[in-house]
Each structure stands twice: as structure tokens, then as C-alpha cells.
Amino acid sequence: MLRISKKLMFAIEAVLDIAYNAGTEPVQSGEITRRQGIPKRYLEQVLQQLVREGVLAGVRGPRGGYRLARERRRITLGEIVKVVRAMETATDPIEEPAGSVLGHQVVRPLWGELQEECMAKLDTITIEDLCMRARRAGVESETEDRIDFTI
């Protein structure tokens, strides 16, 4: 019923990849592209926005890349959704002025409530939760030395 955009799916996968495969070195975007098959044109702009919003930290230099800006238990799916939704240019039909009385008085308020409930649920799911799901599913990590936060 509710659709996820490619950009949002790729953003979640990229953050999860960084969390799940992080070792002592930052994760380079090329590694994420190789492991997840995410096109670079989506990946780079999403990663940069996630850095600007404090979800990821960018590390410059020849061995640079990305790492989580906070512990993975402190980053939620809701936060990632909000960052990507702010990037997307399409207008939300709920916010458009055109429409019928039934649409404005019944359908749009209902859809708004459903969106709020969905976001509330996404705000409770952390990147740590997804890492644990990946482990339970038997997804291999490229490193056993998992560090999710460094100072």
C-alpha cells in the first residue's frame, strides 16, 4: 500500500551497510555500490545529505569514506526517512490545494493519520535493530570487527 521510493530504499540500505560492515576504517561509497548494487548517482547525493543532517560522518582523504555519526542504536529509520523525504521534489498529494470536499474532509485526514502512525513506528526501529535482523538472517558481514561509533 505505502510505497517506498528508490532513493529512500537506497539510503536505508547504505546506512545499514555502513553500520553492518564498518570496521576500523570508514566505508567507501564504492564498497557500498559493490555490495548493495546501488547506483552511484543515487548514492553520493544521499550520503552527502545524510552527512549534512548528522546521520553519517564523512571522512576525507585517500582512505576516507563514511561512518555513522552516532551509535547505531541512536539512529532510527524515521530519521532517515525524514532526510530523504526532504530531498525529494515531488509534492505530497495530501498537501495539494486541488481536490474534492470528500478528499479534503475524509481521505486526506485519514491518509495523514496513517502517515503519522507509520512514522511513529519508523521512529522506534533503529539501525541496530536492522543489524540484528541481518545477523539472524545469516547475512555475512565483511568484517568481524564491528565498530559503530568512534570519537
Secondary structure as GFF3:
##gff-version 3
##sequence-region A 1 151
A	DSSP	alpha_helix	6	21	.	.	.	ID=ss1
A	DSSP	alpha_helix	29	36	.	.	.	ID=ss2
A	DSSP	alpha_helix	40	52	.	.	.	ID=ss3
A	DSSP	beta_strand	56	59	.	.	.	ID=ss4
A	DSSP	beta_strand	65	68	.	.	.	ID=ss5
A	DSSP	three_ten_helix	72	74	.	.	.	ID=ss6
A	DSSP	alpha_helix	77	87	.	.	.	ID=ss7
A	DSSP	three_ten_helix	93	95	.	.	.	ID=ss8
A	DSSP	alpha_helix	101	102	.	.	.	ID=ss9
A	DSSP	pi_helix	103	107	.	.	.	ID=ss10
A	DSSP	alpha_helix	108	122	.	.	.	ID=ss11
A	DSSP	alpha_helix	127	136	.	.	.	ID=ss12
###
